[in-house]
């Protein structure tokens, strides 16, 4: 039940924070300051965001209730500063907001670092995958250019220059192939590292993060 409530509030938070305004006119009129504060904290915003709420609602002649907002914000902090949320943020390479109080910050930060390990090892795989794809595109481009060159009708220095161009393209194709081969070897190593990291992180997360599921 508590996990469902957390998920609902995080979805609600995303809806509340959509658009350019901190809060909409409709939200100001509705005046659910506690829910707005809870949504803001659940997204990691500091309590100073209430200043923006005051400005937005002030344009409509409405004065927010600071006590209600802060009451909700305090509840939202409890949702945000959990080890599970810290882990998920780390896995997404999203920074952990400094809003967590000392009694919650330690576990949230530790879980954030654990999740970040997954993102870091996956990012290395992604970069090498792009490197392999880049080299393949370079090879295709060079070979296409080479296929368009015909030196048979050329004479003298022009023929020599044409053949030199062909040889240069062939060498560049060969160099790109070697680079792609090296990248593939490294990619295989990084993929093994990623799978190992996933297993290690999963084991630790199961032991230390309440509500964790792979």
ZADO-1210 file (C-alpha; in nm, 4 decimals, padded with zeros to 6 digits):
<atoms>
<atom x="00.0000" y="00.0000" z="00.0000" code="UNK" pos="1"/>
<atom x="00.2772" y="00.2417" z="00.0919" code="UNK" pos="2"/>
<atom x="00.4682" y="00.1652" z="-00.2301" code="UNK" pos="3"/>
<atom x="00.1523" y="00.2322" z="-00.4338" code="UNK" pos="4"/>
<atom x="00.1036" y="00.5652" z="-00.2549" code="UNK" pos="5"/>
<atom x="00.4654" y="00.6605" z="-00.3252" code="UNK" pos="6"/>
<atom x="00.4302" y="00.5805" z="-00.6943" code="UNK" pos="7"/>
<atom x="00.1039" y="00.7757" z="-00.7128" code="UNK" pos="8"/>
<atom x="00.2554" y="01.0826" z="-00.5514" code="UNK" pos="9"/>
<atom x="00.5571" y="01.0771" z="-00.7802" code="UNK" pos="10"/>
<atom x="00.3315" y="01.0606" z="-01.0857" code="UNK" pos="11"/>
<atom x="00.1198" y="01.3383" z="-00.9403" code="UNK" pos="12"/>
<atom x="00.4336" y="01.5418" z="-00.8841" code="UNK" pos="13"/>
<atom x="00.5325" y="01.5114" z="-01.2478" code="UNK" pos="14"/>
<atom x="00.1894" y="01.6393" z="-01.3483" code="UNK" pos="15"/>
<atom x="00.1978" y="01.9275" z="-01.1058" code="UNK" pos="16"/>
<atom x="00.5371" y="02.0398" z="-01.2268" code="UNK" pos="17"/>
<atom x="00.4625" y="02.0221" z="-01.5990" code="UNK" pos="18"/>
<atom x="00.4752" y="02.3468" z="-01.7935" code="UNK" pos="19"/>
<atom x="00.6595" y="02.6734" z="-01.7397" code="UNK" pos="20"/>
<atom x="00.4785" y="02.7861" z="-01.4241" code="UNK" pos="21"/>
<atom x="00.5543" y="02.6440" z="-01.0828" code="UNK" pos="22"/>
<atom x="00.1795" y="02.6087" z="-01.0307" code="UNK" pos="23"/>
<atom x="-00.1138" y="02.6772" z="-01.2622" code="UNK" pos="24"/>
<atom x="-00.4009" y="02.9164" z="-01.2035" code="UNK" pos="25"/>
<atom x="-00.6266" y="02.6160" z="-01.1421" code="UNK" pos="26"/>
<atom x="-00.3955" y="02.4859" z="-00.8721" code="UNK" pos="27"/>
<atom x="-00.3841" y="02.8267" z="-00.7090" code="UNK" pos="28"/>
<atom x="-00.7639" y="02.8458" z="-00.7080" code="UNK" pos="29"/>
<atom x="-00.7924" y="02.4909" z="-00.5722" code="UNK" pos="30"/>
<atom x="-00.5552" y="02.5861" z="-00.2922" code="UNK" pos="31"/>
<atom x="-00.4337" y="02.2387" z="-00.2030" code="UNK" pos="32"/>
<atom x="-00.1088" y="02.3794" z="-00.0673" code="UNK" pos="33"/>
<atom x="-00.0194" y="02.0671" z="00.1259" code="UNK" pos="34"/>
<atom x="-00.0419" y="01.8493" z="-00.1841" code="UNK" pos="35"/>
<atom x="00.1598" y="02.0982" z="-00.3880" code="UNK" pos="36"/>
<atom x="00.4324" y="02.1072" z="-00.1220" code="UNK" pos="37"/>
<atom x="00.4391" y="01.7291" z="-00.1035" code="UNK" pos="38"/>
<atom x="00.4673" y="01.7017" z="-00.4821" code="UNK" pos="39"/>
<atom x="00.7523" y="01.9526" z="-00.4943" code="UNK" pos="40"/>
<atom x="00.9537" y="01.7749" z="-00.2267" code="UNK" pos="41"/>
<atom x="00.8840" y="01.4365" z="-00.3854" code="UNK" pos="42"/>
<atom x="01.0605" y="01.5711" z="-00.6941" code="UNK" pos="43"/>
<atom x="01.3548" y="01.6972" z="-00.4902" code="UNK" pos="44"/>
<atom x="01.2764" y="02.0687" z="-00.4901" code="UNK" pos="45"/>
<atom x="01.3863" y="02.2740" z="-00.1869" code="UNK" pos="46"/>
<atom x="01.1305" y="02.4453" z="00.0341" code="UNK" pos="47"/>
<atom x="01.2353" y="02.7771" z="-00.1217" code="UNK" pos="48"/>
<atom x="01.0235" y="02.6761" z="-00.4214" code="UNK" pos="49"/>
<atom x="00.7347" y="02.8115" z="-00.2201" code="UNK" pos="50"/>
<atom x="00.8596" y="03.1589" z="-00.3193" code="UNK" pos="51"/>
<atom x="00.7748" y="03.0735" z="-00.6798" code="UNK" pos="52"/>
<atom x="00.4330" y="02.9493" z="-00.5728" code="UNK" pos="53"/>
<atom x="00.3715" y="03.2842" z="-00.4045" code="UNK" pos="54"/>
<atom x="00.4681" y="03.4692" z="-00.7239" code="UNK" pos="55"/>
<atom x="00.2587" y="03.2512" z="-00.9551" code="UNK" pos="56"/>
<atom x="-00.0512" y="03.2600" z="-00.7379" code="UNK" pos="57"/>
<atom x="-00.0005" y="03.6301" z="-00.6625" code="UNK" pos="58"/>
<atom x="-00.0642" y="03.7028" z="-01.0306" code="UNK" pos="59"/>
<atom x="-00.4149" y="03.5701" z="-00.9725" code="UNK" pos="60"/>
<atom x="-00.4694" y="03.7530" z="-00.6465" code="UNK" pos="61"/>
<atom x="-00.4303" y="03.4393" z="-00.4378" code="UNK" pos="62"/>
<atom x="-00.2081" y="03.4043" z="-00.1302" code="UNK" pos="63"/>
<atom x="-00.0801" y="03.0509" z="-00.0579" code="UNK" pos="64"/>
<atom x="-00.0736" y="02.9066" z="00.2930" code="UNK" pos="65"/>
<atom x="00.2932" y="02.8602" z="00.3956" code="UNK" pos="66"/>
<atom x="00.2158" y="02.6293" z="00.6879" code="UNK" pos="67"/>
<atom x="00.0101" y="02.3927" z="00.4747" code="UNK" pos="68"/>
<atom x="00.2741" y="02.3960" z="00.2002" code="UNK" pos="69"/>
<atom x="00.5556" y="02.3196" z="00.4440" code="UNK" pos="70"/>
<atom x="00.3525" y="02.0449" z="00.6087" code="UNK" pos="71"/>
<atom x="00.3136" y="01.8764" z="00.2713" code="UNK" pos="72"/>
<atom x="00.6742" y="01.9474" z="00.1784" code="UNK" pos="73"/>
<atom x="00.7935" y="01.7689" z="00.4934" code="UNK" pos="74"/>
<atom x="00.5874" y="01.4653" z="00.3906" code="UNK" pos="75"/>
<atom x="00.7301" y="01.4781" z="00.0393" code="UNK" pos="76"/>
<atom x="01.0837" y="01.4746" z="00.1758" code="UNK" pos="77"/>
<atom x="01.0070" y="01.1413" z="00.3398" code="UNK" pos="78"/>
<atom x="00.9073" y="01.0047" z="-00.0013" code="UNK" pos="79"/>
<atom x="01.2042" y="01.1497" z="-00.1835" code="UNK" pos="80"/>
<atom x="01.4780" y="01.0632" z="00.0640" code="UNK" pos="81"/>
<atom x="01.4355" y="00.6870" z="00.0577" code="UNK" pos="82"/>
<atom x="01.7116" y="00.4432" z="-00.0364" code="UNK" pos="83"/>
<atom x="01.4959" y="00.3109" z="-00.3202" code="UNK" pos="84"/>
<atom x="01.4481" y="00.6550" z="-00.4728" code="UNK" pos="85"/>
<atom x="01.8171" y="00.7330" z="-00.4275" code="UNK" pos="86"/>
<atom x="01.9049" y="00.4099" z="-00.6054" code="UNK" pos="87"/>
<atom x="01.6719" y="00.4818" z="-00.8961" code="UNK" pos="88"/>
<atom x="01.8054" y="00.8347" z="-00.9346" code="UNK" pos="89"/>
<atom x="02.1629" y="00.7056" z="-00.9378" code="UNK" pos="90"/>
<atom x="02.0745" y="00.4446" z="-01.1972" code="UNK" pos="91"/>
<atom x="01.9343" y="00.7239" z="-01.4162" code="UNK" pos="92"/>
<atom x="02.2444" y="00.9393" z="-01.3593" code="UNK" pos="93"/>
<atom x="02.0265" y="01.1995" z="-01.1879" code="UNK" pos="94"/>
<atom x="02.1783" y="01.3925" z="-00.8987" code="UNK" pos="95"/>
<atom x="02.0335" y="01.3486" z="-00.5523" code="UNK" pos="96"/>
<atom x="01.8860" y="01.6716" z="-00.4207" code="UNK" pos="97"/>
<atom x="02.0415" y="01.8085" z="-00.0995" code="UNK" pos="98"/>
<atom x="01.7002" y="01.8383" z="00.0667" code="UNK" pos="99"/>
<atom x="01.7387" y="01.5177" z="00.2690" code="UNK" pos="100"/>
<atom x="01.7846" y="01.5634" z="00.6465" code="UNK" pos="101"/>
<atom x="02.0847" y="01.3959" z="00.8128" code="UNK" pos="102"/>
<atom x="01.8826" y="01.1025" z="00.9430" code="UNK" pos="103"/>
<atom x="01.7793" y="01.0109" z="00.5865" code="UNK" pos="104"/>
<atom x="02.0636" y="01.1439" z="00.3727" code="UNK" pos="105"/>
<atom x="02.3184" y="00.8739" z="00.4541" code="UNK" pos="106"/>
<atom x="02.1167" y="00.5764" z="00.3312" code="UNK" pos="107"/>
<atom x="01.9797" y="00.7668" z="00.0314" code="UNK" pos="108"/>
<atom x="02.3306" y="00.8711" z="-00.0746" code="UNK" pos="109"/>
<atom x="02.4704" y="00.5213" z="-00.0301" code="UNK" pos="110"/>
<atom x="02.1916" y="00.3764" z="-00.2431" code="UNK" pos="111"/>
<atom x="02.2438" y="00.6535" z="-00.4980" code="UNK" pos="112"/>
<atom x="02.6091" y="00.5539" z="-00.5353" code="UNK" pos="113"/>
<atom x="02.5045" y="00.1925" z="-00.5758" code="UNK" pos="114"/>
<atom x="02.2630" y="00.2806" z="-00.8533" code="UNK" pos="115"/>
<atom x="02.5223" y="00.5055" z="-01.0175" code="UNK" pos="116"/>
<atom x="02.7511" y="00.2041" z="-01.0577" code="UNK" pos="117"/>
<atom x="02.5002" y="00.0549" z="-01.2984" code="UNK" pos="118"/>
<atom x="02.4747" y="00.3732" z="-01.5020" code="UNK" pos="119"/>
<atom x="02.8522" y="00.4164" z="-01.5153" code="UNK" pos="120"/>
<atom x="02.9247" y="00.0665" z="-01.6422" code="UNK" pos="121"/>
<atom x="02.6341" y="00.0840" z="-01.8881" code="UNK" pos="122"/>
<atom x="02.7557" y="00.4197" z="-02.0172" code="UNK" pos="123"/>
<atom x="03.0930" y="00.2659" z="-02.1020" code="UNK" pos="124"/>
<atom x="02.9126" y="00.0003" z="-02.3054" code="UNK" pos="125"/>
<atom x="02.7025" y="00.2633" z="-02.4796" code="UNK" pos="126"/>
<atom x="03.0058" y="00.4732" z="-02.5715" code="UNK" pos="127"/>
<atom x="03.1829" y="00.1737" z="-02.7236" code="UNK" pos="128"/>
<atom x="02.8703" y="00.0711" z="-02.9140" code="UNK" pos="129"/>
<atom x="02.8625" y="00.4188" z="-03.0636" code="UNK" pos="130"/>
<atom x="03.2324" y="00.3966" z="-03.1431" code="UNK" pos="131"/>
<atom x="03.1800" y="00.0694" z="-03.3312" code="UNK" pos="132"/>
<atom x="02.8841" y="00.2174" z="-03.5199" code="UNK" pos="133"/>
<atom x="03.0853" y="00.5302" z="-03.6055" code="UNK" pos="134"/>
<atom x="03.3709" y="00.3236" z="-03.7453" code="UNK" pos="135"/>
<atom x="03.1289" y="00.1146" z="-03.9522" code="UNK" pos="136"/>
<atom x="02.9694" y="00.4272" z="-04.0969" code="UNK" pos="137"/>
<atom x="03.3160" y="00.5639" z="-04.1737" code="UNK" pos="138"/>
<atom x="03.4088" y="00.2408" z="-04.3522" code="UNK" pos="139"/>
<atom x="03.0871" y="00.2491" z="-04.5542" code="UNK" pos="140"/>
<atom x="03.1452" y="00.6116" z="-04.6505" code="UNK" pos="141"/>
<atom x="03.5054" y="00.5525" z="-04.7555" code="UNK" pos="142"/>
<atom x="03.4201" y="00.2425" z="-04.9557" code="UNK" pos="143"/>
<atom x="03.1391" y="00.4279" z="-05.1287" code="UNK" pos="144"/>
<atom x="03.3793" y="00.7068" z="-05.2221" code="UNK" pos="145"/>
<atom x="03.6358" y="00.4531" z="-05.3403" code="UNK" pos="146"/>
<atom x="03.3792" y="00.2805" z="-05.5612" code="UNK" pos="147"/>
<atom x="03.3028" y="00.6101" z="-05.7360" code="UNK" pos="148"/>
<atom x="03.6642" y="00.6677" z="-05.8396" code="UNK" pos="149"/>
<atom x="03.7610" y="00.5375" z="-06.1837" code="UNK" pos="150"/>
<atom x="04.1195" y="00.5960" z="-06.2926" code="UNK" pos="151"/>
<atom x="04.1077" y="00.3951" z="-06.6185" code="UNK" pos="152"/>
<atom x="04.0410" y="00.6911" z="-06.8466" code="UNK" pos="153"/>
<atom x="04.2940" y="00.9201" z="-06.6830" code="UNK" pos="154"/>
<atom x="04.6431" y="00.9859" z="-06.8171" code="UNK" pos="155"/>
<atom x="04.9800" y="01.0920" z="-06.6818" code="UNK" pos="156"/>
<atom x="04.9916" y="01.2894" z="-06.3578" code="UNK" pos="157"/>
<atom x="04.6147" y="01.2843" z="-06.3332" code="UNK" pos="158"/>
<atom x="04.6192" y="00.9056" z="-06.3367" code="UNK" pos="159"/>
<atom x="04.8939" y="00.8978" z="-06.0733" code="UNK" pos="160"/>
<atom x="04.6973" y="01.1354" z="-05.8498" code="UNK" pos="161"/>
<atom x="04.3842" y="00.9279" z="-05.8976" code="UNK" pos="162"/>
<atom x="04.5612" y="00.6080" z="-05.7947" code="UNK" pos="163"/>
<atom x="04.7171" y="00.7847" z="-05.4978" code="UNK" pos="164"/>
<atom x="04.3675" y="00.8846" z="-05.3906" code="UNK" pos="165"/>
<atom x="04.2497" y="00.5253" z="-05.4227" code="UNK" pos="166"/>
<atom x="04.5415" y="00.3993" z="-05.2158" code="UNK" pos="167"/>
<atom x="04.4773" y="00.6632" z="-04.9499" code="UNK" pos="168"/>
<atom x="04.1119" y="00.5608" z="-04.9236" code="UNK" pos="169"/>
<atom x="04.2043" y="00.1924" z="-04.9044" code="UNK" pos="170"/>
<atom x="04.4468" y="00.2677" z="-04.6220" code="UNK" pos="171"/>
<atom x="04.1854" y="00.4693" z="-04.4355" code="UNK" pos="172"/>
<atom x="03.9381" y="00.1835" z="-04.4725" code="UNK" pos="173"/>
<atom x="04.1976" y="-00.0552" z="-04.3317" code="UNK" pos="174"/>
<atom x="04.2732" y="00.1772" z="-04.0400" code="UNK" pos="175"/>
<atom x="03.9032" y="00.2120" z="-03.9623" code="UNK" pos="176"/>
<atom x="03.8645" y="-00.1666" z="-03.9666" code="UNK" pos="177"/>
<atom x="04.1478" y="-00.2078" z="-03.7164" code="UNK" pos="178"/>
<atom x="03.9928" y="00.0608" z="-03.4935" code="UNK" pos="179"/>
<atom x="03.6535" y="-00.1080" z="-03.5126" code="UNK" pos="180"/>
<atom x="03.8079" y="-00.4451" z="-03.4264" code="UNK" pos="181"/>
<atom x="03.9797" y="-00.2959" z="-03.1209" code="UNK" pos="182"/>
<atom x="03.6529" y="-00.1297" z="-03.0154" code="UNK" pos="183"/>
<atom x="03.4671" y="-00.4592" z="-03.0498" code="UNK" pos="184"/>
<atom x="03.7190" y="-00.6401" z="-02.8309" code="UNK" pos="185"/>
<atom x="03.6901" y="-00.3694" z="-02.5673" code="UNK" pos="186"/>
<atom x="03.3114" y="-00.3683" z="-02.6020" code="UNK" pos="187"/>
<atom x="03.2972" y="-00.7382" z="-02.5204" code="UNK" pos="188"/>
<atom x="03.5038" y="-00.6742" z="-02.2065" code="UNK" pos="189"/>
<atom x="03.2810" y="-00.3841" z="-02.0989" code="UNK" pos="190"/>
<atom x="02.9671" y="-00.5909" z="-02.1568" code="UNK" pos="191"/>
<atom x="03.1042" y="-00.8589" z="-01.9256" code="UNK" pos="192"/>
<atom x="03.1841" y="-00.5894" z="-01.6691" code="UNK" pos="193"/>
<atom x="02.8297" y="-00.4580" z="-01.6988" code="UNK" pos="194"/>
<atom x="02.6725" y="-00.7995" z="-01.6425" code="UNK" pos="195"/>
<atom x="02.8991" y="-00.8589" z="-01.3434" code="UNK" pos="196"/>
<atom x="02.8147" y="-00.5169" z="-01.1986" code="UNK" pos="197"/>
<atom x="02.4430" y="-00.5832" z="-01.2429" code="UNK" pos="198"/>
<atom x="02.4729" y="-00.9069" z="-01.0482" code="UNK" pos="199"/>
<atom x="02.6809" y="-00.7494" z="-00.7705" code="UNK" pos="200"/>
<atom x="02.4561" y="-00.4458" z="-00.7362" code="UNK" pos="201"/>
<atom x="02.1435" y="-00.6599" z="-00.7431" code="UNK" pos="202"/>
<atom x="02.2754" y="-00.8740" z="-00.4599" code="UNK" pos="203"/>
<atom x="02.3659" y="-00.5753" z="-00.2445" code="UNK" pos="204"/>
<atom x="02.0447" y="-00.3871" z="-00.3237" code="UNK" pos="205"/>
<atom x="01.8335" y="-00.6852" z="-00.2219" code="UNK" pos="206"/>
<atom x="02.0063" y="-00.6854" z="00.1167" code="UNK" pos="207"/>
<atom x="02.0090" y="-00.3137" z="00.1856" code="UNK" pos="208"/>
<atom x="01.7252" y="-00.1360" z="00.0001" code="UNK" pos="209"/>
<atom x="01.3701" y="-00.1876" z="00.1290" code="UNK" pos="210"/>
<atom x="01.1219" y="-00.2438" z="-00.1543" code="UNK" pos="211"/>
<atom x="01.3927" y="-00.3096" z="-00.4130" code="UNK" pos="212"/>
<atom x="01.3036" y="-00.5229" z="-00.7125" code="UNK" pos="213"/>
<atom x="01.5311" y="-00.5844" z="-01.0081" code="UNK" pos="214"/>
</atoms>
